[in-house]
Amino acid sequence: MSDQDSSSSTSQTEGELEEEPQEPRRNDGPSPNQPLSLSSFSSSLRAVIRIKQKYQAMKKRRQELASVLGGAGSLAGAPIRTSPKIFTFDGLGSNAQLALSSGPQRKRRRRRKRVLFPNRGRCRRSPRQEHSRAQYCLYLLLAIVFVQVYNAIENLDDHVLQYDLEGLERTLRREVFGQQGAVEELLSQLKDYLSTYVHNKPLVVSLHGPSGVGKSHLGRLLAGHFRSVVGEALVLQYYVLHHCPLEADALRCARDLSIVISTMAEQAEEEEKIPLFIFDEAEHMHAEILDVLRQLLAARHSNEHLNAIYLFLSNLGHAHITKHMLHNSSSVSMAMTASGRHTGLVKELTPLLRSMLEELHPLWREAAILPLGLLEKGHVMECFLDEMTREGFYPDHINIERLAGEVEYYPTVGGHEYSKTGCKQVVAKVNML
C-alpha cells in the first residue's frame, strides 16, 4: 500500500506540473494499477527536470526582454517573485508598459479650446445658414434698377441724336465767322438741355453784340436747323419791328404772342419735343411783351412751358462790348485761341451786362448772357468769299481784298483791325458787282 501511495502521489505531482506546459502524456507512464518500476521512476524524473529547464529558460528570456526595453523587471522595492506556483504572462505586459512610460516623452499635443455647452445638457449644434427669400427680392430689385438706368442712358443718347447737334455744329462753324467761342458756348448749353426731355425750367439764352457781328444770321441758322428736326410748327421767329411795329398795339401783340406760345408748347408736349422761340431785335420789344414773356418763363403750374428754348438777339450793351475789346486788344495774345479769347470776354463782360439788362427789365434775370465780339478784317473777307460763292461769282482774292478794304474799321490796336459794321455791308456790295 505504501508503494502504491507513493506512486500515486508521484503521478499526481507529475500531472500538476504538466498542466501548464500542456504537453501530451506519454503512453509509457505507469498506471495506478501497475507496480512502480525503475524505468517509470526515471521517466518521471526526466519529466520534472525537463519542465524545470523549460521554466528557467522562459524566466531567463523574460529577464533579457526586460533589460532590452530599458527598465528593470519590477519596480524598486517590490518583492521579486522567484518561483510562482502557476506561471502566467501578466507581468510581461506591465513591465513593457512601464518600460515604455519610462522612455523619452513625446511632445505634448496642443490643447484644443474647450467647447462650452449650455446648461441644459444638450450639445450645441452649429448654426444653420438659412437663405432668406428677401435676398432674392433684393437681387431682382438691383437688376430692375440696372435695366432702368441703362435704358435711361440709351434714351438720353437717342434724344440728343434726334436734334442732330453734330450737324448743327458743322453748319455753325462753316457759316458763322469770328464767333467760334460763342458758338461753342451756345452748343454746350443746347447739348446739356436737350440731353433729356423733362426739365424744371426753360432754357433762356440772350445774345448781345454790335451791329453786323452775326446775331441775326446765327438766329436764322438755328431756326432752319430746328425746323428740319422738330417741324415748322414748333419753331417761332418773332421780329418785333415786323410783327408789332406800333407801341399802341403792344398789349394786343402781347396777348397774341402768349396764345401762340401756349399753343406751340402744348403741341410740343404732346409730341414730346422741345420748341424753339427766337426773338430778334429784342432791344425794340415793348414792356407789355416783355412782361408776358417773363410770366411764361416763370410759370410753374404747367409742365409744357418748362420744356422750351428761348433765344433773344439784341445789340443791348454793344457800347460796353466795343469799348472792352478796343481797350484790351493789346493784352490779348495773337496765339490765343478763339475759345480762350471768348472765355475772357464772357468772364469780364457778363457781370456788367447783366446789371445793365436787369435795370431795363427783370426778364433778363432768367437769361444766360452770351456776348459776341467785334469782327476783324480777316472775318470780313471770309464773309465776302461766302457771299460771292453763293451768288455765283468767281472768288478772286484780289477782288475780295478790295471789297473788304472799302469797309470802315477802328484804328488798329495790338495788331487787330476791327470792323465798325462787321459783315453788314457785304450783301449790298456783292449785289453791286
C-alpha positions in Angstrom: 0.0 0.0 0.0 2.8 2.3 0.7 4.3 1.7 -2.6 1.0 2.4 -4.3 0.5 5.6 -2.3 3.9 6.8 -3.2 3.4 6.0 -6.9 0.0 7.8 -6.9 1.4 10.9 -5.2 4.2 10.9 -7.7 1.8 10.6 -10.6 -0.3 13.5 -9.1 2.7 15.8 -8.8 3.7 15.0 -12.3 0.1 15.7 -13.5 0.0 19.1 -11.8 3.3 20.1 -13.2 2.3 19.0 -16.7 -0.9 21.2 -16.7 0.9 24.4 -17.6 3.1 23.4 -20.4 0.2 21.3 -21.8 2.4 18.6 -23.1 0.9 15.3 -24.3 1.1 12.4 -21.9 3.3 9.5 -22.8 1.9 6.1 -23.1 4.9 4.7 -21.2 3.9 6.3 -17.9 2.9 4.0 -15.1 -0.8 3.5 -14.4 -2.1 3.4 -10.9 -2.8 -0.3 -11.1 0.7 -1.2 -12.2 3.6 -1.6 -9.8 6.3 1.1 -9.7 9.5 0.2 -11.5 12.9 1.8 -12.0 12.2 2.7 -15.6 9.0 4.5 -14.7 10.7 6.4 -11.9 13.5 7.5 -14.2 11.0 8.7 -16.8 9.1 10.8 -14.2 12.4 12.3 -13.0 13.3 13.2 -16.5 9.9 14.9 -17.0 10.4 17.0 -13.9 13.9 18.0 -15.0 12.7 19.0 -18.4 9.9 21.1 -17.0 12.3 22.9 -14.7 14.7 23.6 -17.5 11.9 25.0 -19.7 10.8 27.2 -16.8 14.3 28.5 -16.2 14.7 29.2 -19.9 11.4 31.2 -20.0 12.4 33.1 -16.9 15.8 34.0 -18.4 14.2 35.1 -21.7 11.8 37.3 -19.7 14.7 39.0 -17.9 16.5 39.6 -21.1 13.4 41.1 -22.6 13.0 43.5 -19.7 16.7 44.6 -19.9 16.3 45.3 -23.6 13.3 47.5 -23.1 15.5 49.7 -20.8 14.0 49.1 -17.4 14.1 46.7 -14.6 11.8 43.8 -14.5 9.9 45.2 -11.5 9.6 48.4 -9.6 12.1 49.4 -6.9 11.3 47.9 -3.5 8.7 45.5 -4.9 9.1 41.9 -3.9 10.6 39.7 -6.6 8.6 36.6 -7.4 11.1 33.8 -7.9 9.0 30.7 -8.4 5.3 31.2 -8.9 3.2 28.2 -8.5 1.3 28.9 -11.6 3.2 30.7 -14.5 1.4 33.5 -16.3 2.4 36.3 -18.8 0.7 39.1 -16.8 4.0 40.5 -15.6 5.4 40.8 -19.1 2.7 43.3 -20.2 3.1 45.5 -17.1 6.8 45.6 -17.5 6.6 46.5 -21.1 4.2 49.3 -20.3 6.4 50.6 -17.5 9.4 50.5 -19.9 7.5 52.5 -22.5 6.4 55.0 -19.9 10.0 55.5 -18.6 11.3 56.2 -22.2 11.7 59.6 -23.8 8.4 61.6 -23.6 6.8 62.8 -26.8 5.9 66.4 -27.5 2.6 67.5 -25.9 -0.2 68.0 -28.3 -1.8 71.4 -28.5 -4.8 71.6 -26.3 -7.9 72.4 -28.1 -10.1 75.0 -26.9 -12.9 73.8 -24.7 -16.3 73.8 -26.2 -18.8 75.2 -23.8 -22.3 73.8 -24.0 -25.4 75.2 -22.5 -26.5 74.1 -19.0 -29.5 72.2 -20.5 -27.3 69.3 -21.1 -27.8 69.2 -24.8 -24.9 69.5 -27.3 -24.8 72.8 -29.1 -25.3 72.4 -32.8 -23.6 74.7 -35.4 -26.0 77.4 -36.6 -27.8 76.5 -39.7 -27.5 79.0 -42.6 -30.9 79.7 -43.9 -31.4 81.7 -47.1 -34.0 84.4 -46.8 -36.4 84.9 -49.5 -35.9 88.7 -49.2 -32.4 88.2 -50.6 -33.9 87.1 -54.0 -36.1 90.1 -54.0 -33.1 92.3 -53.4 -31.3 90.8 -56.4 -34.4 91.3 -58.5 -34.6 95.0 -57.4 -31.0 95.6 -58.3 -31.5 94.0 -61.7 -34.5 96.3 -62.4 -32.6 99.4 -61.3 -29.7 98.5 -63.6 -32.0 98.0 -66.6 -33.8 101.3 -65.9 -30.5 103.2 -65.6 -29.2 101.6 -68.8 -32.4 102.4 -70.7 -32.2 106.0 -69.3 -28.7 106.4 -70.7 -29.7 105.0 -74.0 -32.8 107.3 -74.1 -30.6 110.3 -73.4 -28.4 109.5 -76.4 -31.4 108.9 -78.6 -32.9 112.2 -77.5 -29.8 114.1 -78.4 -29.5 112.3 -81.7 -33.0 113.4 -82.5 -31.9 117.0 -82.7 -28.7 116.3 -84.7 -26.5 118.7 -82.8 -23.4 117.4 -84.6 -24.9 118.6 -87.9 -25.8 121.9 -86.3 -22.2 122.3 -85.1 -20.8 121.8 -88.5 -23.2 124.3 -90.0 -22.4 127.0 -87.5 -18.7 126.5 -87.7 -18.9 126.7 -91.5 -21.2 129.7 -91.8 -20.6 131.8 -88.7 -17.3 133.8 -88.9 -15.3 135.2 -86.0 -17.6 133.9 -83.2 -16.2 130.4 -82.6 -16.1 130.9 -78.9 -19.7 132.0 -78.7 -20.8 129.1 -80.9 -19.0 126.6 -78.7 -20.7 128.0 -75.6 -24.1 128.0 -77.3 -23.8 124.4 -78.5 -22.7 123.3 -75.0 -25.8 124.8 -73.4 -28.1 123.2 -76.1 -26.5 119.8 -75.7 -26.9 119.9 -71.9 -30.5 121.0 -72.2 -31.5 118.6 -75.0 -30.0 115.5 -73.4 -33.3 115.0 -71.5 -36.9 115.9 -72.1 -38.0 116.6 -68.6 -36.8 120.0 -67.2 -37.7 122.2 -64.2 -37.3 125.4 -66.2 -36.9 126.5 -69.9 -33.5 127.4 -71.4 -33.1 131.1 -72.0 -30.1 132.5 -73.9 -29.5 136.1 -74.7 -27.0 137.0 -77.4 -25.7 140.6 -77.4 -23.3 142.3 -79.7 -22.7 145.2 -82.0 -24.3 145.5 -85.4 -23.0 143.2 -88.1 -21.3 140.5 -85.9 -23.7 137.7 -87.0 -26.6 137.7 -84.4 -29.4 137.6 -87.0 -27.5 135.2 -89.2 -27.0 132.9 -86.2 -30.7 133.0 -85.4 -31.7 132.1 -89.0 -29.3 129.1 -89.0 -30.8 127.8 -85.7 -34.3 128.3 -86.9 -33.6 126.4 -90.2 -32.0 123.5 -88.4 -34.8 123.1 -85.8 -37.4 123.3 -88.5 -35.8 120.3 -90.1 -35.7 118.2 -86.9 -38.9 119.2 -85.0 -41.1 120.6 -87.7 -42.2 124.0 -88.9 -45.0 124.3 -86.3 -42.6 124.2 -83.3 -40.3 127.0 -84.4 -41.2 130.7 -84.0 -39.1 133.6 -85.4 -40.5 136.8 -83.9 -39.3 140.1 -85.4 -40.6 143.0 -83.2 -40.3 145.7 -85.9 -42.3 143.4 -88.3 -44.9 141.8 -86.0 -45.6 144.7 -83.7 -44.1 148.0 -85.0 -46.5 150.3 -83.2 -46.4 150.8 -79.5 -50.1 151.3 -79.3 -50.6 147.7 -80.4 -48.2 146.4 -77.7 -51.0 145.0 -75.5 -52.7 143.2 -78.3 -49.4 141.8 -79.6 -48.6 140.6 -76.1 -51.9 138.6 -75.9 -51.5 137.2 -79.3 -47.9 136.2 -78.6 -49.0 134.4 -75.4 -51.6 132.4 -77.2 -49.2 131.4 -79.9 -46.5 130.3 -77.4 -49.0 128.3 -75.3 -50.4 126.6 -78.4 -47.0 125.6 -79.6 -45.9 124.4 -76.1 -49.0 122.2 -75.8 -48.3 120.7 -79.2 -44.7 120.1 -78.3 -45.8 118.4 -75.1 -48.0 116.0 -77.0 -45.2 115.2 -79.5 -42.6 115.0 -76.7 -40.4 117.6 -78.4 -38.8 120.9 -77.4 -39.9 124.0 -79.3 -37.7 126.9 -80.2 -38.7 130.6 -79.8 -36.4 133.2 -81.4 -36.9 136.9 -80.7 -34.8 139.1 -83.0 -34.2 142.8 -82.4 -35.1 142.4 -78.8 -34.0 145.9 -78.0 -37.2 147.2 -79.6 -39.6 144.9 -77.7 -42.3 146.8 -75.7 -42.7 146.4 -72.0 -46.0 144.6 -72.3 -44.4 141.9 -74.5 -41.5 141.5 -72.0 -44.0 141.2 -69.1 -45.9 138.4 -70.9 -42.7 136.6 -71.7 -41.5 136.8 -68.1 -44.8 135.3 -66.9 -44.4 132.4 -69.3 -40.8 131.9 -68.2 -41.7 132.0 -64.5 -44.8 129.7 -64.9 -44.5 126.6 -62.7 -48.1 125.4 -62.8 -47.9 123.9 -66.3 -45.3 121.5 -67.4 -45.5 122.3 -71.1 -43.9 125.8 -70.5 -40.9 124.2 -68.8 -39.7 122.4 -71.9 -38.8 125.1 -74.3 -35.8 127.2 -75.6 -36.0 131.0 -75.8 -33.3 132.8 -77.8 -33.1 136.6 -77.6 -31.0 138.6 -80.1 -30.2 142.2 -79.4 -27.5 144.9 -79.6 -28.1 145.9 -76.0 -24.7 146.6 -74.3 -22.9 146.9 -77.6 -21.1 150.0 -76.4 -19.6 148.1 -73.4 -18.5 145.2 -75.7 -16.9 147.6 -78.2 -15.1 149.6 -75.6 -13.8 146.5 -73.8 -12.4 144.9 -77.0 -10.7 148.1 -78.2 -9.1 148.8 -74.8 -8.0 145.2 -74.1 -6.9 144.1 -77.5 -3.2 144.9 -76.8 -3.2 142.5 -73.9 -4.8 139.7 -75.9 -2.2 137.4 -77.4 -2.5 136.6 -81.1 -1.6 132.9 -80.4 -4.6 132.6 -78.0 -7.5 130.5 -79.5 -10.9 131.9 -80.2 -12.4 129.9 -77.4 -9.8 131.4 -74.9 -10.5 134.9 -76.1 -14.2 134.5 -75.8 -13.9 132.9 -72.3 -12.1 136.0 -71.1 -14.7 138.3 -72.8 -17.6 136.5 -71.1 -15.9 136.4 -67.7 -15.3 140.2 -67.8 -18.4 141.4 -69.5 -21.1 139.2 -68.2 -21.5 140.9 -64.7 -21.5 144.4 -66.4 -24.1 143.4 -69.0 -26.3 141.6 -66.5 -26.5 144.5 -64.2 -27.4 146.8 -67.1 -30.0 144.5 -68.5 -31.7 143.8 -65.2 -32.3 147.5 -64.8 -34.1 147.5 -68.1 -36.4 144.6 -67.3 -36.5 141.7 -64.8 -36.8 139.3 -67.7 -33.0 139.2 -68.2 -32.6 137.6 -64.7 -33.7 134.3 -66.2 -31.4 134.5 -69.2 -27.8 133.3 -69.8 -25.8 136.3 -71.2 -23.6 135.5 -74.2 -21.7 138.4 -75.7 -20.5 138.4 -79.3 -17.2 140.2 -80.1 -16.2 142.5 -82.9 -15.1 141.1 -86.3 -11.7 141.6 -87.7 -10.7 142.3 -91.3 -10.0 138.6 -92.0 -13.5 137.7 -90.9 -15.0 140.3 -93.2 -13.0 138.8 -96.1 -14.5 135.3 -95.2 -18.0 136.9 -95.4 -17.3 138.3 -98.8 -15.9 134.9 -100.0 -19.0 133.1 -98.8 -21.5 135.6 -100.3 -19.7 135.7 -103.7 -19.7 131.9 -103.8 -23.4 131.8 -103.1 -24.1 134.4 -105.8 -22.0 132.5 -108.4 -19.1 134.9 -108.6 -15.6 133.7 -109.1 -13.9 134.0 -105.7 -11.0 136.3 -106.8 -8.7 137.0 -103.8 -7.7 140.4 -105.1 -11.3 141.5 -105.7 -12.3 140.2 -102.2 -9.5 142.1 -100.6 -10.5 145.3 -102.4 -14.1 144.9 -101.3 -13.0 144.3 -97.7 -10.9 147.4 -97.8 -14.0 149.6 -98.5 -15.4 148.7 -95.1 -14.8 151.1 -92.2 -12.5 149.9 -89.4 -11.5 151.1 -86.0 -7.9 152.1 -85.5 -5.5 149.2 -85.3 -4.9 148.1 -81.7 -2.5 145.4 -80.7 -2.3 144.1 -84.3 -6.1 143.8 -84.5 -8.2 145.7 -87.1 -11.8 145.6 -86.1 -14.7 146.4 -88.4 -17.2 149.1 -87.4 -20.1 147.5 -89.3 -18.9 143.9 -89.3 -20.4 142.0 -92.3 -23.4 144.3 -92.5 -22.5 145.8 -95.9 -21.3 142.5 -97.5 -24.5 141.6 -99.2 -25.1 145.1 -100.6 -21.5 145.3 -102.0 -21.7 141.9 -103.6 -25.0 142.7 -105.3 -23.4 145.8 -106.9 -20.9 143.6 -108.7 
